[in-house]
Amino acid sequence: MANSMVVFHGTEAEGLFLIDAIAHNCTCAYDMTGQRTSSCPAHDALLHEQRFIDGLLVSRRRRDELNHQEHDRFDSCGIWVQG
């Protein structure tokens, strides 16, 4: 599967957010002429890791739900208290 293509299954807005996030965290190395000499882990994942990209999309879509779950809690009597 070394030559398989990664397919992004998100919306255009989600794709733009992903591109922005990767650009913000890019650590690719370039030579004096502007040629890339090595790819960063973010770009490698974008090009080669379908499962990783799918996981990012699922996590982004569930972020509000997961955030609520993290902040919901039980008090000392075992009664659920919404955060």
Buried (B, 14 or more C-beta within 10 A) or exposed (E): EEEEEBEBEBEEEBEEBBEEEBEEEEEBEEEEEEEEEEBBEBBEBBEBBBEBBBEBBEEBEEEEEEEEEEEEEEEEEEEEEEE
